[in-house]
Amino acid sequence: HLWGEGRCGTANQFFDNRNGGLSLVQSAAERQGLDVERDLNIVSMAGLQAGGISIHHGRTWHGSGPNTSRTRPRRGLGLHFVPTNVHFTAEAIKSRLWRPYVEHVEDPSQMELPIQDFPIIWQPTMPTKDLAEPI
């Protein structure tokens, strides 16, 4: 979620009609310096049925109502693609997700990402014959 440092409330509250509906999204966008009329494109997922999926960019502001099922947990799958020249920064040690990669490294910016966790799936110089066959 890209709510910014000055966020107020939770993701659910941003989309809850009892709390003004989209007004919280709009005010958050304004605090981030966006022109709501020009820069904000709101797409309703109201027609998404239980068990459906939403595919969106990782920086898309998104939210949903509570999971009302007592037997089926809500699941999420995140796929993130980064350039091959990406490096960790010193800030990575503060992250529960990234700490295991950098906690024993003196300068995280100099380490290469472990290929077993960050596979290279495509490079501009990669011949197409090396790409995985379609499923």
C-alpha positions as CSV (number, residue, x, y, z in Angstrom):
1,H,0.0,0.0,0.0
2,L,1.3,3.5,-0.8
3,W,-0.4,5.4,1.9
4,G,2.6,7.7,2.8
5,E,4.0,8.6,6.1
6,G,1.1,10.7,7.2
7,R,-1.5,8.1,6.6
8,C,-4.6,7.9,8.8
9,G,-6.8,4.9,9.3
10,T,-6.5,1.4,7.7
11,A,-6.9,0.2,4.1
12,N,-10.4,-1.0,4.8
13,Q,-11.4,2.5,6.1
14,F,-10.2,4.1,2.9
15,F,-12.9,2.4,1.0
16,D,-15.7,2.2,3.6
17,N,-18.8,4.2,2.7
18,R,-19.5,4.7,6.4
19,N,-16.3,6.7,6.6
20,G,-16.9,8.9,3.6
21,G,-16.0,6.3,1.0
22,L,-13.4,7.5,-1.4
23,S,-12.8,10.8,0.4
24,L,-10.0,9.3,2.5
25,V,-8.4,8.0,-0.7
26,Q,-8.7,11.4,-2.2
27,S,-7.2,13.2,0.8
28,A,-4.4,10.7,1.0
29,A,-3.7,11.4,-2.7
30,E,-3.6,15.1,-2.1
31,R,-1.2,14.7,0.7
32,Q,1.1,12.8,-1.7
33,G,1.0,15.8,-4.0
34,L,-1.4,14.3,-6.6
35,D,-4.1,16.3,-8.4
36,V,-7.1,14.2,-7.7
37,E,-9.0,15.3,-10.8
38,R,-6.1,14.7,-13.1
39,D,-4.0,11.9,-11.5
40,L,-6.4,9.7,-9.6
41,N,-8.1,6.9,-11.5
42,I,-10.5,5.0,-9.3
43,V,-11.7,1.6,-10.4
44,S,-14.5,-0.1,-8.5
45,M,-14.1,-3.8,-7.8
46,A,-17.6,-4.1,-6.5
47,G,-18.4,-6.7,-9.1
48,L,-15.6,-9.0,-8.0
49,Q,-17.2,-12.2,-6.7
50,A,-15.9,-14.2,-3.7
51,G,-13.0,-16.3,-4.9
52,G,-12.2,-13.8,-7.6
53,I,-8.8,-12.1,-8.1
54,S,-7.5,-8.7,-8.6
55,I,-4.3,-8.1,-10.5
56,H,-2.6,-4.8,-10.1
57,H,0.7,-3.0,-9.8
58,G,2.3,-3.2,-6.4
59,R,2.1,0.5,-5.9
60,T,-1.7,0.6,-6.6
61,W,-3.6,1.8,-3.6
62,H,-6.0,-1.0,-2.9
63,G,-8.2,-2.4,-0.2
64,S,-11.2,-4.6,0.4
65,G,-13.8,-5.4,3.0
66,P,-13.3,-8.0,5.7
67,N,-13.2,-11.7,4.9
68,T,-16.6,-12.9,6.3
69,S,-15.8,-16.6,5.8
70,R,-15.0,-18.5,9.0
71,T,-13.5,-21.4,7.0
72,R,-11.7,-20.0,4.0
73,P,-8.8,-17.6,4.6
74,R,-8.1,-14.8,2.2
75,R,-5.0,-15.5,0.2
76,G,-2.6,-13.2,-1.6
77,L,0.1,-13.8,-4.1
78,G,2.7,-11.2,-4.8
79,L,5.0,-11.2,-7.9
80,H,7.6,-8.5,-8.0
81,F,9.9,-7.9,-10.9
82,V,13.1,-5.9,-10.4
83,P,15.9,-4.9,-12.8
84,T,19.0,-7.2,-12.7
85,N,21.2,-4.3,-11.4
86,V,19.1,-3.8,-8.2
87,H,20.9,-3.8,-4.9
88,F,20.0,-3.7,-1.2
89,T,20.6,-0.6,0.8
90,A,21.7,-0.2,4.4
91,E,18.0,0.3,5.2
92,A,17.3,-3.4,4.4
93,I,18.5,-4.5,7.8
94,K,15.4,-2.8,9.3
95,S,13.0,-4.9,7.3
96,R,11.9,-8.3,8.6
97,L,11.6,-9.5,5.0
98,W,15.0,-8.4,3.8
99,R,17.1,-8.7,7.1
100,P,18.0,-12.4,6.5
101,Y,19.7,-11.5,3.3
102,V,21.8,-8.6,4.6
103,E,22.4,-9.3,8.4
104,H,25.8,-10.9,7.8
105,V,27.0,-8.6,5.0
106,E,29.1,-5.5,5.8
107,D,27.9,-3.5,2.7
108,P,24.5,-4.7,1.3
109,S,24.9,-2.5,-1.7
110,Q,27.8,-4.6,-2.9
111,M,26.2,-8.0,-2.7
112,E,24.5,-9.7,-5.5
113,L,21.0,-11.0,-5.0
114,P,20.9,-14.8,-4.5
115,I,19.8,-16.4,-7.7
116,Q,17.8,-19.1,-5.9
117,D,15.5,-16.4,-4.4
118,F,15.7,-13.8,-7.2
119,P,15.9,-15.7,-10.5
120,I,16.7,-13.8,-13.7
121,I,13.7,-14.5,-15.9
122,W,14.6,-12.2,-18.8
123,Q,17.4,-9.9,-19.9
124,P,17.6,-7.8,-23.1
125,T,20.6,-9.9,-24.2
126,M,19.0,-13.2,-23.6
127,P,18.2,-15.2,-26.7
128,T,14.6,-16.3,-26.9
129,K,15.6,-19.9,-27.2
130,D,16.7,-19.7,-23.5
131,L,13.3,-18.6,-22.3
132,A,11.1,-21.1,-20.6
133,E,8.6,-22.9,-22.8
134,P,5.0,-21.7,-22.3
135,I,2.9,-23.8,-20.1
